[in-house]
């Protein structure tokens, strides 16, 4: 049996299928939205700016990929921060996709992770505001409150 999985240049598994704006795979040959490169490496402040632009544009799945790159490529001491921000963005993605239970679970997990980040948070990240926003969204999802798109575009930094 041969391994016919898509692989990146380093040989790691990578789904090369195009994706829609919510990150869902499309049929091969479809026109998808541009992907975030696997090897993306940006300074932290640029990572936050790029992710903020993606969130503001209604693309939290793509913001998640930017945060994931920072989590994988950044300093070990910041891993929890970037991982939690990635979970927050995935929570927003699940809201967009209609997976409300999954969204609530990821929002709470993101808030729990962010709560463990040392204060003051680096790069002027508004950790306390993001925790409060994630908790409020999760509570509203549990109550069946309609979530408008502007609630999926939090300000990442206090500045």
N, C-alpha and C positions, 0 to 999 in steps of 0.2 A: 504494500500500500504506500503510495507516495503522498507526501504532505503538500497539498495544493493551496495552502493558506497564503494570503497576501503577506508579503514581508517587506520591511523597510530596508534601507541600504545596509544596516548592521545585522540583518537577518532576524530581527524581532518580529513577531506577528503584528500585522497592521492591516486593518480593514481599509482597502483602497477604494471601496465603493463611495460614490458621491453621497453627500448628506444634505438634508433640507435645513432650513433656518433653525429648526428645533433639534438638530443633531441626529435625526433619524436617518438610517441608511435608505438610499434610493436604489432603484434597479440599476445595474451596470449600464453605463452609457447615458444616463440621465444627466441633465444639467443641474448641478447642485450649487451650494454657496461655497465660497473659498474656505479651505480648511486652515486651521492653525498649524504651522509646522511642528513636527514632533521635537525638533531640536531647537525650538525657540529659547533664546537666552537673552533676557533684558535685565537691566538694573531694576531694582525693586520699585523705584518711583515710576519708571516707564511702564513696568508691569501693571501697576495700579492705574495709571492713566489709560493704558490700552484696555484693560478690563472694564474701567468705568465707561469708556466710549462704547464698548460692546454692550454693557448693561443698558446704557442710555438708548442704544439702538434696538433694544428688545432681543438681544442675542445672548442670553445667559449661558447657553451651552458652550458657546465659543469663549465667553469669559471664564468658564470653568476650565477649558483647555489651557488658557493663559495662566491661570492660577496653578494648574497641575504642573505646567512646565517650571514655574517658580519653585514649587514644592519639590520637584525632582532634581532641579539644578541648583537650588539655592543652598545656603548654609544650613547645616543640620539643626542648629538652634532655632531656626525659623520654620522648620518643617510643619509643626502643628498649626502655626498661623496660616500658611498658604493652603494646607490641607483643609482647614476649617473654612476658609474663603471659597475653596473649590466646592465643598459640600453645600455651602450657602447657594452658590450659583446653580448647582444641580437641583437643589430644592426648588429654585425659581423655574428651572426647566421642567420639572415634573408638574408644577402648577400649569404651565403653558400646555403641557401634553395631556392634562386632565387626570393625572395620577395624584390625587389629593392626599391619600394616605401616605404614599411614598414621600410626597413633598413635606408633609408635616414631620415625618420621622427624620428626614435629612435636615430640615430647618432646626429641629431640636438638637440633633447631633452637632451641627455647625455651631449653634449657640453654646453647647457644652464645651466644645473645643476652644472656642474663642474666649470663654470664661477662664480657661487655664493659661491664656497668654499673659505674660508678664506686663505689668503696667509701669510706666506709660508704654503703650504699644509703639513699635517702630513705625517710621514713615508717616506719622500723624494719622494712622488708621483709626477710625472711630469705632473701636472695638465695642465699647459700651452701647453705642447707638445701634450697631449691627446686631448685637445680642438682643436688645430690646425689640428691634424690628423683626428679627427672626421669631422670637417668642410670640409677638403679637400676630404675625402671619399664621403660625402654627395653631394658635388659639382660635383665630378666625376661621381657619380651615375646618377645625373640629366642630365649630358652631355652624358651619354651612354658609358663612358669610361669603358673598361674591368678592373676589380679589381682582381689582382693576390693574391694568398693566403698569401704571405709575408706581405701584407698591413693589414692583419687581426691579426697581431702579434706584436702590438706596445710594446715598453718598458714601463712598468708601473711606474718605478721609475727612477730618475735621476742618481742613483748610480749603 
